[in-house]
């Protein structure tokens, strides 16, 4: 009802806003042309508008249909890129490569206002002259809603990132001995991940997982977590629960599911002797295999309550000696190549 009302209003305001010229139009086509809520143009090979229905003229801001005889051309309403795409599509239709085609363009009216449209281009004959029919469907509301949805998504991403950064800082405030550890291992893990071919789309999850790798330690008692000496068998068993605590904490959060592999699997070993699952080789997610090397490197290179930092050469030797058992050999070689 709304669209029909608009078409009737346009027709009454501009009684001559459509051309019959050389066309022998049937009454049904005449009605379709007059009252269509979508714009309909007939254009020549060079893009000149030879015929326009009321809706098209209203969309383009053409107030006097007689000006069509002077210089009106569809390309003057389009940006440079859209001009090229429209011209290419028009040529394909007019030389018979395709019966019809469609594309999305942005129109700019004479007054500078704009609207987005889905246009369908099809062949249309005018006294044996090659012409095309262009149907214009306004999709501005859809595009604005899509853009708004994208902005909301980006705002959510930024909020999630800020929250995860806050969690990471909170963990380090609890354990001042490892301050800066999460950011260092995150940056290095991303570097190695890109070198071994992990896609850009997955890097954001690698980052989140690396930042939150020790979040399960929030559930470990301070008496165990900060003990300056060796842990007892019981204390060690409690400490080795922190990947499970991380899994239970993060698993209900749908957004973080793709990032869960590092917090859950970074203590697995290549030969299957790690925890909590005891998986081995390629069963261990690639990002967790990468992170485990970076994490051990940073831990050994930093003073801890129970030992002083190792030298770089000693850490390299440890990495090399434990390739194929604790660590993935290929990742060790890639990692050492970056040192």
C-alpha positions as CSV (number, residue, x, y, z in Angstrom):
1,X,0.0,0.0,0.0
2,X,2.8,2.4,0.9
3,X,4.7,1.8,-2.3
4,X,1.6,2.1,-4.5
5,X,0.7,5.3,-2.7
6,X,4.1,6.7,-3.5
7,X,3.8,5.8,-7.1
8,X,0.4,7.4,-7.4
9,X,1.6,10.5,-5.7
10,X,4.6,10.8,-8.1
11,X,2.3,10.2,-11.1
12,X,-0.1,13.0,-10.1
13,X,2.8,15.4,-9.4
14,X,4.5,14.7,-12.7
15,X,1.9,13.7,-15.3
16,X,4.4,13.6,-18.1
17,X,7.3,11.9,-16.2
18,X,7.4,8.9,-18.5
19,X,7.9,8.6,-22.2
20,X,6.0,6.5,-24.7
21,X,7.8,7.8,-27.8
22,X,8.4,5.0,-30.3
23,X,7.2,2.2,-28.1
24,X,4.0,0.4,-28.7
25,X,3.3,-0.4,-25.1
26,X,0.5,-2.7,-24.0
27,X,-1.8,-1.4,-21.3
28,X,-0.4,-3.9,-18.8
29,X,3.2,-2.7,-19.4
30,X,2.0,0.9,-19.3
31,X,0.5,0.3,-15.8
32,X,3.7,-1.6,-14.7
33,X,5.8,1.3,-15.9
34,X,3.7,4.0,-14.4
35,X,3.1,2.5,-11.0
36,X,6.2,0.4,-10.3
37,X,7.7,1.3,-6.9
38,X,11.1,0.5,-8.4
39,X,12.7,2.9,-10.8
40,X,12.8,1.9,-14.5
41,X,15.1,3.5,-17.0
42,X,15.6,2.8,-20.7
43,X,19.2,3.7,-21.6
44,X,21.2,3.8,-24.8
45,X,24.6,2.2,-25.4
46,X,26.4,5.3,-24.2
47,X,24.2,5.5,-21.0
48,X,21.9,8.3,-22.1
49,X,18.5,8.0,-20.4
50,X,15.8,7.9,-23.1
51,X,12.9,7.0,-20.9
52,X,12.2,7.0,-17.2
53,X,9.2,6.1,-15.0
54,X,8.0,8.3,-12.2
55,X,9.8,6.3,-9.5
56,X,13.2,6.5,-11.3
57,X,12.9,10.3,-11.8
58,X,11.9,10.7,-8.1
59,X,14.9,8.6,-7.0
60,X,17.3,10.6,-9.2
61,X,15.9,13.9,-8.2
62,X,14.8,14.8,-11.8
63,X,12.0,17.3,-11.5
64,X,11.3,18.0,-15.2
65,X,11.1,15.0,-17.5
66,X,11.8,17.3,-20.5
67,X,15.4,17.7,-19.4
68,X,15.9,14.0,-20.4
69,X,16.1,15.3,-24.0
70,X,19.1,17.5,-23.2
71,X,21.9,15.7,-21.5
72,X,20.8,13.3,-18.8
73,X,23.0,10.2,-18.6
74,X,23.0,7.5,-16.0
75,X,26.8,7.8,-15.5
76,X,26.5,11.3,-14.1
77,X,24.8,9.9,-11.1
78,X,27.5,7.3,-10.4
79,X,30.9,7.3,-8.9
80,X,33.9,6.4,-11.0
81,X,34.1,2.7,-9.9
82,X,30.3,2.3,-10.3
83,X,30.5,3.9,-13.7
84,X,33.0,1.4,-14.9
85,X,31.0,-1.6,-13.5
86,X,27.8,-0.3,-15.0
87,X,29.3,0.4,-18.4
88,X,30.8,-3.1,-18.5
89,X,27.5,-4.8,-17.5
90,X,25.6,-2.7,-20.0
91,X,28.0,-3.7,-22.8
92,X,27.7,-7.4,-21.9
93,X,23.9,-7.2,-22.2
94,X,23.8,-5.1,-25.4
95,X,26.2,-7.4,-27.3
96,X,24.3,-10.5,-26.1
97,X,27.0,-12.1,-23.8
98,X,24.3,-12.3,-21.1
99,X,20.6,-11.8,-21.2
100,X,20.7,-9.8,-17.9
101,X,22.9,-8.9,-15.0
102,X,22.7,-7.0,-11.8
103,X,25.0,-5.1,-9.5
104,X,25.0,-2.8,-6.4
105,X,25.8,0.8,-6.9
106,X,25.6,4.2,-5.1
107,X,23.7,7.0,-6.8
108,X,24.4,10.7,-6.1
109,X,21.5,13.0,-7.0
110,X,22.0,16.5,-8.4
111,X,21.5,18.0,-4.9
112,X,24.3,15.9,-3.5
113,X,22.2,13.4,-1.6
114,X,22.9,9.7,-2.1
115,X,21.2,6.3,-2.0
116,X,22.3,2.7,-2.5
117,X,20.5,0.6,-5.1
118,X,20.5,-2.9,-6.5
119,X,20.2,-2.5,-10.3
120,X,19.1,-5.1,-12.8
121,X,20.2,-4.6,-16.5
122,X,18.4,-6.3,-19.3
123,X,18.0,-6.0,-23.1
124,X,15.3,-3.7,-24.4
125,X,14.7,-2.8,-28.1
126,X,13.8,0.7,-29.3
127,X,13.1,0.7,-33.1
128,X,15.9,-1.8,-33.6
129,X,18.4,0.4,-31.7
130,X,20.3,-1.4,-29.0
131,X,19.0,-0.2,-25.6
132,X,18.7,-1.6,-22.2
133,X,16.2,-1.6,-19.4
134,X,17.6,-0.8,-15.9
135,X,15.4,-1.5,-12.9
136,X,16.5,0.4,-9.8
137,X,15.7,-1.1,-6.4
138,X,16.5,1.2,-3.4
139,X,18.4,-0.7,-0.7
140,X,19.6,2.3,1.3
141,X,17.7,1.2,4.5
142,X,19.2,-2.3,4.2
143,X,22.7,-1.0,3.7
144,X,22.4,1.5,6.6
145,X,21.2,-1.4,8.8
146,X,24.1,-3.5,7.6
147,X,26.6,-0.8,8.3
148,X,25.1,-0.2,11.8
149,X,25.3,-3.9,12.5
150,X,28.9,-3.9,11.5
151,X,29.7,-1.0,13.8
152,X,27.9,-2.8,16.6
153,X,30.0,-5.9,15.9
154,X,33.2,-3.8,15.9
155,X,32.3,-2.1,19.2
156,X,31.6,-5.5,20.7
157,X,35.0,-6.8,19.5
158,X,36.7,-3.8,21.1
159,X,34.8,-4.3,24.4
160,X,35.8,-8.0,24.4
161,X,39.4,-7.1,23.8
162,X,39.4,-4.5,26.5
163,X,37.9,-7.1,28.9
164,X,40.4,-9.7,28.1
165,X,43.3,-7.3,28.5
166,X,41.8,-6.4,31.9
167,X,41.7,-10.1,32.9
168,X,45.3,-10.5,31.8
169,X,46.5,-7.5,33.9
170,X,44.5,-8.8,36.9
171,X,46.3,-12.1,36.7
172,X,49.7,-10.4,36.6
173,X,48.8,-8.1,39.5
174,X,48.2,-11.2,41.5
175,X,51.6,-12.6,40.6
176,X,54.1,-9.7,40.4
177,X,56.9,-12.1,39.6
178,X,55.5,-12.7,36.1
179,X,54.5,-9.1,35.3
180,X,54.7,-8.5,31.6
181,X,54.9,-12.2,30.9
182,X,51.4,-12.5,29.2
183,X,52.1,-9.6,26.7
184,X,55.6,-10.9,25.9
185,X,54.5,-14.4,25.1
186,X,51.4,-13.2,23.2
187,X,53.5,-11.0,20.8
188,X,56.0,-13.8,20.2
189,X,53.3,-16.5,19.7
190,X,51.6,-14.3,17.1
191,X,54.9,-13.8,15.4
192,X,55.6,-17.5,15.1
193,X,51.9,-18.3,14.2
194,X,52.1,-16.0,11.2
195,X,55.5,-17.5,10.1
196,X,54.1,-21.1,10.1
197,X,51.0,-20.1,8.2
198,X,48.1,-19.6,10.7
199,X,45.5,-17.5,9.0
200,X,44.9,-13.8,9.9
201,X,41.3,-14.8,10.8
202,X,42.6,-17.2,13.5
203,X,45.3,-14.8,14.9
204,X,42.7,-12.9,17.0
205,X,41.9,-16.2,18.7
206,X,45.6,-17.0,19.2
207,X,46.0,-13.6,20.8
208,X,43.1,-14.1,23.2
209,X,44.2,-17.6,24.1
210,X,47.8,-16.5,24.8
211,X,46.6,-13.6,27.0
212,X,44.4,-15.9,29.0
213,X,46.8,-19.0,29.1
214,X,47.1,-18.9,32.9
215,X,43.6,-17.9,33.8
216,X,43.0,-21.3,35.4
217,X,45.6,-20.4,38.0
218,X,43.0,-18.1,39.6
219,X,41.6,-21.3,41.2
220,X,45.0,-22.4,42.6
221,X,45.6,-21.6,46.3
222,X,48.3,-19.0,46.9
223,X,50.2,-21.4,49.2
224,X,50.8,-23.6,46.1
225,X,51.0,-20.9,43.4
226,X,53.6,-18.8,45.2
227,X,55.5,-21.6,47.0
228,X,59.3,-20.7,46.7
229,X,60.5,-24.3,46.8
230,X,59.6,-27.5,45.0
231,X,56.0,-28.7,45.1
232,X,55.0,-31.9,46.7
233,X,53.3,-34.6,44.6
234,X,49.9,-33.5,45.9
235,X,50.7,-29.8,45.3
236,X,51.9,-30.6,41.8
237,X,48.6,-32.5,41.1
238,X,46.6,-29.4,42.2
239,X,48.8,-27.1,40.0
240,X,48.2,-29.4,37.0
241,X,44.5,-28.8,37.3
242,X,44.7,-25.2,36.1
243,X,44.2,-26.0,32.4
244,X,40.9,-27.8,33.4
245,X,39.9,-24.8,35.5
246,X,40.6,-22.6,32.5
247,X,38.4,-24.9,30.3
248,X,35.5,-24.8,32.8
249,X,35.8,-21.1,33.1
250,X,36.0,-20.2,29.4
251,X,34.0,-23.0,27.8
252,X,30.5,-21.4,28.5
253,X,31.6,-18.2,26.8
254,X,30.8,-18.8,23.1
255,X,33.0,-15.9,21.9
256,X,36.1,-17.5,23.5
257,X,35.6,-21.1,22.4
258,X,38.1,-20.7,19.4
259,X,40.7,-19.3,21.9
260,X,40.4,-22.1,24.3
261,X,43.0,-24.4,22.8
262,X,46.0,-22.5,24.3
263,X,44.7,-22.2,27.9
264,X,43.6,-25.9,27.8
265,X,46.5,-27.5,25.9
266,X,49.6,-25.5,26.4
267,X,51.0,-28.0,28.9
268,X,50.6,-31.0,26.5
269,X,53.9,-32.5,25.3
270,X,54.8,-33.7,21.9
271,X,55.5,-37.3,23.1
272,X,52.2,-37.5,25.0
273,X,53.6,-37.1,28.5
274,X,52.0,-33.7,29.2
275,X,48.7,-32.8,30.8
276,X,45.7,-32.6,31.2
277,X,44.7,-34.9,28.3
278,X,48.0,-36.7,27.5
279,X,47.6,-36.1,23.8
280,X,50.6,-36.1,21.5
281,X,52.0,-35.0,18.1
282,X,49.5,-33.4,15.8
283,X,46.7,-34.2,18.2
284,X,47.9,-31.1,20.1
285,X,46.5,-27.9,18.4
286,X,49.1,-26.1,16.4
287,X,48.7,-22.8,18.3
288,X,49.2,-24.7,21.6
289,X,52.3,-26.3,20.3
290,X,53.7,-22.9,19.3
291,X,52.7,-21.3,22.6
292,X,54.2,-24.0,24.8
293,X,57.7,-23.2,23.3
294,X,57.3,-19.5,23.7
295,X,55.9,-19.9,27.3
296,X,58.8,-22.1,28.4
297,X,61.4,-19.7,26.8
298,X,60.0,-16.7,28.6
299,X,59.6,-18.5,31.9
300,X,63.2,-19.8,31.8
301,X,64.5,-16.3,30.8
302,X,62.9,-14.7,33.8
303,X,63.8,-14.8,37.5
304,X,61.3,-16.8,39.6
305,X,61.0,-17.3,43.4
306,X,62.5,-20.8,43.1
307,X,65.3,-20.0,40.6
308,X,67.2,-17.3,38.8
309,X,66.9,-16.7,35.0
310,X,68.8,-19.0,32.6
311,X,71.2,-17.7,30.0
312,X,70.1,-17.5,26.4
313,X,72.5,-20.3,25.4
314,X,71.3,-22.6,28.1
315,X,67.7,-22.1,27.1
316,X,68.5,-22.8,23.4
317,X,70.3,-26.0,24.5
318,X,67.3,-27.0,26.5
319,X,64.9,-26.4,23.6
320,X,67.1,-28.4,21.3
321,X,67.5,-31.3,23.6
322,X,63.8,-31.5,24.2
323,X,62.7,-31.3,20.5
324,X,60.5,-34.3,19.5
325,X,59.7,-35.1,23.2
326,X,58.5,-32.0,24.9
327,X,58.3,-29.8,21.8
328,X,57.4,-30.0,18.1
329,X,60.8,-30.1,16.3
330,X,59.5,-28.0,13.4
331,X,58.3,-25.3,15.7
332,X,61.5,-25.4,17.7
333,X,63.5,-24.8,14.5
334,X,61.1,-22.0,13.5
335,X,61.3,-20.4,16.9
336,X,65.1,-20.6,17.2
337,X,65.4,-19.0,13.8
338,X,63.7,-15.9,15.2
339,X,66.0,-15.5,18.2
